């Protein structure tokens, strides 16, 4: 993690005050990061780390398109480990 990184979740719990972020786990090995009412400020690089041996990482670039009333995410997908 670089100095600008902020953990959003730990396991399936949110650790930041921003309730727009959540983890959805439809299956034991599937993790989805949900961002409700996405803002342009939410776009950027997101890192998912799974504490296995060895540690598994997935980096995804998120782009937000549209206005705050009607926004959509692109580039983010389910992580399976």
SEBALO-39831 format. One record per residue: residue number from 1; y, z, x of N, C-alpha, C, O in turn. Coordinates in Angstrom, 2 decimals. Each point is the difference from the previous one (the first is absolute). Last residue first. Example, Ala and Ser with C-alpha at 12.3 -4.5 7.8 and 13.67 -1.06 7.14 Angstrom:
<pts>
PT,2,-2.25,7.08,12.85,1.19,0.06,0.82,1.09,0.73,-0.77,1.11,0.17,0.51;
PT,1,-6.83,-0.24,-0.22,1.19,0.00,-0.89,1.20,0.00,0.90,-0.02,0.66,1.04;
</pts>
This chain:
<pts>
PT,81,-16.06,-5.56,-11.14,-0.60,0.48,1.24,-1.39,0.49,-0.28,-0.70,0.46,0.91;
PT,80,5.19,-3.51,-3.09,-1.37,0.50,-0.18,-0.55,0.41,1.35,0.11,-0.75,0.98;
PT,79,4.88,-0.42,-3.69,-0.69,0.26,1.26,-1.37,0.58,-0.32,-0.12,0.94,-0.77;
PT,78,3.76,-4.23,-2.17,-0.93,1.12,0.10,-0.58,0.11,1.39,-0.39,-1.00,0.61;
PT,77,5.15,-1.32,-1.00,-1.26,-0.16,-0.69,-0.87,1.21,0.27,0.35,0.86,0.80;
PT,76,4.87,-3.49,-0.14,-0.74,1.26,0.03,-1.26,-0.15,-0.81,0.02,-0.53,-1.11;
PT,75,3.42,-2.90,1.62,-0.52,0.32,1.31,-0.77,1.30,0.08,-0.45,0.38,1.08;
PT,74,4.30,-1.07,-4.74,-0.92,-0.99,0.54,-0.46,0.47,1.36,0.71,0.72,0.70;
PT,73,1.82,1.20,-5.64,-0.41,0.16,1.38,-0.85,-1.17,0.41,-0.75,-0.55,-0.81;
PT,72,4.92,1.22,-3.02,-1.43,-0.19,0.23,-0.26,0.17,1.49,0.89,-0.19,0.82;
PT,71,3.10,1.28,-5.09,-0.38,-0.24,1.39,-1.50,-0.19,0.10,-0.76,0.43,-0.87;
PT,70,4.96,0.36,-2.63,-1.16,-0.88,-0.05,-0.40,-0.35,1.43,0.39,-1.05,0.51;
PT,69,3.13,4.09,-1.27,-0.57,0.02,-1.35,-1.29,-0.80,-0.07,-0.89,0.32,-0.79;
PT,68,3.46,-0.20,4.80,-0.64,1.30,-0.24,-0.59,0.09,-1.39,-0.96,0.75,-0.21;
PT,67,1.21,-5.61,2.23,0.97,1.07,-0.16,-0.73,1.31,-0.21,-1.22,0.02,-0.15;
PT,66,-0.98,-4.18,3.02,0.58,0.22,-1.31,1.02,1.12,0.01,0.44,0.45,1.06;
PT,65,-4.58,-0.60,2.43,0.76,-1.14,-0.53,0.56,0.37,-1.36,-0.68,0.66,-0.79;
PT,64,-1.62,1.58,5.66,0.41,0.26,-1.38,0.90,-1.15,-0.44,0.96,-0.34,0.69;
PT,63,-5.07,1.22,3.25,1.29,-0.61,-0.34,0.27,0.26,-1.46,-0.89,-0.11,-0.84;
PT,62,-2.50,2.12,5.10,0.35,-0.06,-1.42,1.38,-0.63,-0.14,0.95,0.39,0.68;
PT,61,-5.32,-0.07,3.08,1.44,-0.23,-0.17,0.27,-0.18,-1.49,-0.62,-0.85,-0.65;
PT,60,-3.46,3.53,3.52,0.35,-0.98,-1.02,1.52,-0.09,-0.10,0.69,1.02,0.02;
PT,59,-5.21,1.06,3.10,1.44,-0.16,-0.09,0.29,-1.11,-1.00,-0.61,-1.07,0.07;
PT,58,-3.61,4.68,1.25,0.35,-1.28,-0.60,1.51,-0.02,-0.16,0.58,0.91,-0.59;
PT,57,-4.80,2.08,3.43,1.37,-0.24,-0.43,0.12,-1.36,-0.66,-0.68,-0.95,0.39;
PT,56,-3.13,5.08,1.33,0.21,-1.36,-0.49,1.42,-0.11,-0.55,0.45,0.85,-0.77;
PT,55,-3.37,2.39,4.56,1.01,-0.06,-1.06,0.21,-1.46,-0.37,0.10,-0.87,0.86;
PT,54,-4.91,1.97,1.17,1.40,0.09,0.41,0.94,-0.06,-1.21,-0.41,-0.41,-1.09;
PT,53,-1.87,2.81,-0.33,-0.22,-0.10,1.43,-0.62,-1.37,0.29,-1.19,-0.18,-0.22;
PT,52,4.80,2.04,-3.78,-1.41,-0.19,0.29,-0.16,-0.02,1.51,0.99,0.14,0.72;
PT,51,3.03,0.39,-4.27,-0.47,0.87,1.06,-1.52,-0.08,0.14,-0.73,0.92,-0.39;
PT,50,4.60,-4.54,-1.29,-1.13,0.76,-0.52,-0.60,0.77,1.16,-0.34,-0.59,1.03;
PT,49,5.30,-1.99,-2.38,-0.92,0.51,1.02,-1.08,0.83,-0.67,0.28,0.87,-0.82;
PT,48,3.90,-4.74,-0.27,-1.03,0.85,-0.58,-0.95,0.38,1.12,-0.54,-0.86,0.67;
PT,47,5.90,-1.09,-1.04,-1.22,0.21,0.77,-0.92,0.93,-0.77,0.40,1.07,-0.43;
PT,46,4.14,-4.67,-0.36,-0.72,1.20,-0.41,-1.31,0.06,0.79,-0.65,-1.02,0.22;
PT,45,5.82,-1.63,-0.08,-1.37,0.09,0.47,-0.59,1.34,-0.40,0.60,1.05,0.23;
PT,44,3.34,-3.49,-3.12,-0.19,0.30,1.41,-1.47,0.07,0.32,-0.83,-0.52,-0.74;
PT,43,4.30,1.26,-3.85,-0.70,-1.03,0.75,-0.06,0.38,1.47,0.88,0.69,0.53;
PT,42,1.41,1.88,-3.93,-1.43,0.30,0.17,-0.72,-1.05,0.83,-1.11,0.24,0.48;
PT,41,5.78,-0.52,-1.90,-0.17,0.93,1.12,-1.47,0.35,0.26,-0.32,0.49,1.08;
PT,40,1.61,-3.11,-4.83,0.06,-0.80,1.22,-0.20,0.89,1.22,-0.60,-0.42,0.99;
PT,39,-1.62,2.25,-5.37,1.37,-0.35,0.40,-0.07,-0.85,1.27,-1.01,0.02,0.71;
PT,38,-2.59,1.43,-5.09,0.27,-0.30,1.41,1.45,-0.43,0.21,0.57,-0.74,-0.81;
PT,37,-3.50,2.97,-2.95,1.44,-0.30,0.06,0.44,-0.27,1.43,0.93,0.63,0.50;
PT,36,-5.46,1.37,-0.06,0.60,-0.31,-1.30,1.50,-0.23,0.18,0.64,0.62,0.85;
PT,35,-5.12,-0.84,2.36,1.43,0.27,0.07,0.59,-0.45,-1.34,0.10,-1.20,-0.26;
PT,34,-5.28,2.44,2.59,0.81,-0.51,-1.11,1.45,0.41,0.23,0.29,1.15,0.32;
PT,33,-5.12,-1.85,2.65,1.30,0.64,-0.04,0.79,-0.64,-1.13,0.16,-1.22,-0.02;
PT,32,-5.66,1.68,0.81,1.15,-0.83,-0.37,1.25,0.85,0.05,0.06,1.07,-0.60;
PT,31,-5.61,-1.13,2.32,1.27,0.74,-0.05,1.10,-0.99,-0.34,0.14,-1.02,0.67;
PT,30,-5.98,1.57,-0.54,1.19,-0.83,-0.25,1.22,0.90,-0.18,-0.03,0.98,-0.74;
PT,29,-4.68,0.46,1.26,0.42,-0.67,1.22,1.20,-0.93,-0.19,0.30,-0.80,0.88;
PT,28,-2.17,3.39,-4.55,0.05,0.93,1.13,0.56,-0.67,1.26,0.75,0.63,0.74;
PT,27,0.88,-2.62,-5.35,-1.33,0.21,0.57,0.15,0.89,1.23,1.10,0.10,0.56;
PT,26,2.73,-0.89,-3.03,-0.93,-0.43,-1.04,-1.46,0.18,0.42,-0.88,0.18,-0.85;
PT,25,5.67,1.94,2.26,-1.31,-0.20,0.62,-1.01,-0.38,-1.09,-0.69,0.87,-0.54;
PT,24,6.40,-0.43,1.75,-1.00,-0.27,-1.03,-1.32,-0.27,0.71,-0.06,-0.81,0.93;
PT,23,5.15,3.24,0.22,-1.25,-0.58,0.47,-0.93,-0.15,-1.19,-0.17,0.93,-0.79;
PT,22,5.89,-0.85,1.19,-1.25,0.65,-0.41,-1.17,-0.71,0.65,0.10,-1.15,0.41;
PT,21,5.82,1.40,-0.98,-1.15,-0.30,0.85,-1.21,0.78,-0.48,0.10,1.19,-0.32;
PT,20,4.15,-0.63,-1.70,-0.34,-1.41,-0.19,-1.23,-0.39,0.80,-0.66,-0.99,-0.32;
PT,19,2.95,5.33,0.43,-1.14,-0.14,-0.93,-0.35,-1.45,-0.30,-0.98,-0.25,-0.71;
PT,18,3.35,3.08,4.90,0.21,-1.21,-0.79,-1.22,-0.29,-0.87,-1.03,-0.45,0.50;
PT,17,1.41,4.04,2.85,0.56,0.32,-1.31,0.15,-1.21,-0.92,0.19,0.17,-1.20;
PT,16,-4.13,0.33,5.03,1.46,-0.16,-0.03,0.48,0.28,-1.42,-0.79,-0.03,-0.95;
PT,15,-3.84,-0.02,2.20,0.63,1.08,0.78,1.51,-0.17,0.12,0.66,0.75,0.72;
PT,14,-5.34,-2.19,-3.98,1.31,-0.41,0.47,0.64,1.18,0.72,-0.04,1.12,-0.50;
PT,13,-5.41,-2.03,0.00,1.17,0.75,-0.48,1.28,-0.56,0.60,0.04,-0.37,1.18;
PT,12,-4.86,-0.68,-0.26,0.48,-0.67,-1.22,1.19,0.73,-0.63,0.27,-0.15,-1.19;
PT,11,-1.03,0.40,6.34,-1.15,-0.20,-0.86,0.49,-0.67,-1.28,0.62,-1.06,0.08;
PT,10,3.42,1.96,1.74,-1.08,0.57,0.80,-1.21,0.05,-0.91,0.04,0.62,-1.07;
PT,9,5.08,-3.48,1.23,-1.12,0.68,-0.65,-0.91,0.61,1.04,0.02,-0.38,1.18;
PT,8,4.09,-1.65,0.07,0.20,-0.02,-1.44,-1.06,0.83,-0.71,0.29,0.69,-0.98;
PT,7,2.18,-0.73,6.18,-1.24,0.00,-0.77,0.31,0.06,-1.50,0.85,0.78,-0.44;
PT,6,2.32,-3.00,4.18,-0.08,1.19,-0.85,-1.34,-0.06,-0.73,-0.27,-0.98,-0.69;
PT,5,3.15,-1.46,5.26,-1.09,0.06,-0.98,-0.01,1.33,-0.74,0.31,1.05,0.57;
PT,4,2.56,-2.52,3.22,0.54,-0.25,-1.34,-1.06,0.13,-1.09,0.33,-0.08,-1.19;
PT,3,-1.31,0.51,5.93,0.91,1.09,-0.38,0.60,-0.18,-1.39,0.48,0.97,-0.59;
PT,2,-5.32,-3.14,1.51,1.24,0.03,0.78,0.94,1.07,-0.56,-0.32,0.67,-0.98;
PT,1,-5.26,-0.94,1.10,1.18,0.00,-0.83,1.25,0.00,0.87,0.07,0.73,1.00;
</pts>
